[in-house]
Amino acid sequence: MRLLFVCTGNICRSPLAERLATAWADQRLGPVAANVYIASAGTDALDGRAMDKRSAAALTGLGGDPNGFAARTLVPEMATHADLVLTMTRRQRRLVLADAPRALRHTFTLPEAADLLQTADLRGVTELPLHTRARELAVRLNAGRAHRMSIEADDVNDPIGHSGSVHKEVGARIARKLRPLADILFAEGAAGQQWSPRPAMRQLPDLRELARPRTR
């Protein structure tokens, strides 16, 4: 399973989502979580930067760990090879798809995906092996997108430059939108599986190895 979160600078919203999802995967899947690749990147990233201190504090309050994080610039292959891409805004989704059009059916904003989840046909998804579950969830979410209008609430506002309380509010909203998706993706039914990637999956690079510093 390969999950990718995208924002602009990759120091506030997307790393908070990445590290929170990582913490939840570890809690739910135990050792099997080592086979879940969760990454984040920015469309205009501040390469090598640690998380913004205020977002890091918000993440810590939610149970995640900001230590060791370094921002990275999005490259198209990251979105193409991911099973599910969750951006923080509609503009970021458009930027992702401009460079990686093949990612259309598995790229959503985080609030959009959470909203689509409420009406999606989820029968059997949690019984799927981990290496197919995120991709199948994307298929189910995408099926409902044609019947839904894109709205302003599909965006998660950028807290950069604002107070710690704003970062905390944004972090809490990310957690609320991410939690139901994580409950499907990391369902306990898979925790006991002795899972290993299919041969075809081994040929795909780890999302974290695809990141490269942006040339300035």
C-alpha positions in Angstrom: 0.0 0.0 0.0 1.3 3.4 -1.0 -0.3 6.6 0.3 0.8 10.1 -0.6 -0.2 13.4 1.0 0.4 16.7 -0.9 0.3 20.3 0.2 2.4 23.4 -0.9 5.5 23.7 1.3 5.4 20.2 2.8 6.1 21.6 6.3 2.5 21.9 7.8 -0.5 20.1 6.5 0.8 17.1 4.4 3.5 16.1 6.9 1.0 16.2 9.7 -1.3 13.9 7.7 1.7 11.6 6.8 2.9 11.2 10.4 -0.6 10.9 11.8 -1.5 8.2 9.3 1.8 6.5 10.1 1.0 6.4 13.8 -2.4 5.0 13.2 -1.1 2.3 10.8 1.5 1.3 13.5 -1.2 1.1 16.1 -3.7 -0.9 14.0 -1.4 -3.2 12.0 1.6 -3.7 14.2 4.6 -5.2 12.4 2.6 -5.5 9.2 2.7 -1.7 9.0 6.2 -1.9 7.7 4.6 -2.9 4.3 2.6 0.4 4.2 4.5 3.2 2.6 3.2 6.6 3.6 4.9 9.8 2.2 4.2 13.4 1.7 5.5 16.1 -0.6 5.0 19.7 -1.6 4.2 21.3 -4.9 6.5 24.1 -3.9 8.4 22.5 -1.1 11.0 24.0 1.2 13.4 21.1 0.6 15.1 19.7 3.7 13.1 21.8 6.1 11.7 20.3 9.3 8.0 20.7 10.1 6.8 24.1 11.1 7.1 24.1 14.9 3.4 25.0 15.4 2.2 22.2 13.1 4.7 19.8 14.8 3.1 20.7 18.2 -0.3 20.1 16.8 0.8 16.7 15.4 2.3 15.8 18.8 -1.0 16.6 20.5 -2.8 14.3 18.1 -0.4 11.4 18.9 2.0 11.7 15.9 5.8 12.2 15.9 7.4 15.0 13.9 11.0 14.0 14.6 13.3 13.5 11.6 10.9 14.9 9.1 12.4 16.7 6.0 10.3 18.4 3.4 10.6 17.3 -0.2 9.4 18.4 -3.6 6.7 16.4 -5.4 7.8 14.6 -8.5 5.2 13.1 -10.9 6.3 9.5 -10.4 5.3 9.8 -6.7 1.6 10.4 -7.7 1.7 7.9 -10.5 3.0 5.1 -8.4 0.9 5.9 -5.3 -2.3 3.9 -4.7 -4.1 6.9 -3.2 -3.1 10.5 -3.4 -4.7 13.0 -0.9 -4.0 16.7 -1.5 -5.0 19.5 0.9 -6.6 21.7 -1.8 -8.3 21.6 -5.2 -5.5 23.7 -6.6 -2.9 21.2 -5.4 -4.9 18.4 -7.0 -4.9 20.2 -10.3 -1.1 20.7 -10.0 -0.6 17.1 -9.3 -2.7 16.0 -12.3 -1.1 18.5 -14.6 2.2 16.6 -14.3 0.8 13.2 -13.5 -2.5 12.8 -15.5 -2.4 9.0 -15.0 -3.1 9.6 -11.3 -6.6 11.1 -12.0 -8.6 8.2 -10.7 -6.8 7.9 -7.4 -6.2 11.6 -6.6 -8.6 13.5 -4.3 -8.5 16.3 -1.8 -8.6 14.9 1.7 -12.0 16.4 2.6 -13.4 15.3 -0.8 -12.3 11.7 -0.2 -13.8 11.8 3.3 -17.1 13.1 2.0 -17.2 10.5 -0.9 -16.5 7.8 1.7 -19.9 8.4 3.3 -21.8 7.2 0.2 -19.3 4.9 -1.4 -19.9 1.1 -1.8 -17.4 -0.2 0.7 -18.5 -3.8 0.7 -15.5 -6.1 0.9 -12.8 -3.4 0.9 -11.6 -4.2 4.4 -11.2 -7.9 3.5 -8.8 -7.1 0.7 -5.1 -7.7 1.1 -3.2 -4.5 2.0 -1.4 -4.3 -1.3 -4.7 -3.9 -3.2 -6.9 -2.1 -0.6 -5.9 1.5 -1.1 -6.2 1.2 -4.9 -9.6 -0.4 -4.6 -10.8 2.2 -2.2 -9.7 4.9 -4.7 -11.8 3.1 -7.4 -14.9 3.1 -5.1 -14.4 6.8 -4.2 -13.9 7.8 -7.8 -17.1 6.1 -8.8 -19.1 8.6 -6.8 -17.2 11.7 -7.9 -19.3 12.2 -11.1 -22.3 12.8 -8.9 -20.7 15.4 -6.6 -19.9 19.0 -7.1 -16.5 20.4 -6.1 -16.9 22.8 -3.3 -14.8 25.2 -1.2 -15.1 22.8 1.8 -12.9 20.4 -0.2 -9.9 22.5 0.8 -7.9 22.5 4.0 -6.6 26.0 4.6 -2.9 26.7 5.0 -2.0 27.6 8.6 1.5 28.9 7.7 2.2 32.2 9.3 -0.7 31.9 11.7 -0.9 31.3 15.4 -0.5 28.0 17.2 -4.2 27.8 17.7 -4.8 28.0 14.0 -2.3 25.2 13.4 -4.1 23.2 16.1 -7.5 23.7 14.4 -6.2 22.7 11.0 -4.5 19.7 12.5 -7.8 18.7 14.2 -9.7 19.0 10.9 -7.1 16.9 9.0 -7.4 14.2 11.7 -11.3 14.3 11.5 -11.2 13.9 7.7 -8.4 11.3 7.8 -9.7 9.0 10.5 -12.6 7.3 8.6 -10.3 6.7 5.7 -7.6 5.3 8.0 -10.2 3.0 9.6 -10.8 1.4 6.2 -7.2 1.4 5.0 -5.8 0.0 8.3 -8.6 -2.2 9.3 -7.7 -4.8 12.0 -8.7 -7.7 9.8 -5.4 -7.4 7.9 -3.3 -7.1 11.0 -2.6 -10.8 11.3 -1.6 -11.3 7.7 1.9 -12.4 6.8 1.8 -10.1 3.8 4.5 -9.6 1.3 4.2 -7.6 -2.0 3.3 -9.3 -5.2 6.2 -9.6 -7.6 4.8 -6.8 -9.8 4.7 -4.5 -6.8 8.3 -5.1 -6.0 9.2 -3.4 -9.3 7.6 -0.1 -8.1 9.9 2.2 -6.2 9.2 3.3 -2.6 7.6 6.7 -2.8 10.2 8.1 -0.4 13.0 7.1 -2.9 11.4 9.1 -5.7 11.7 12.5 -4.0 14.4 14.7 -5.3 15.6 18.2 -4.4 14.1 20.9 -6.6 16.6 22.7 -8.9 16.5 26.4 -8.2 
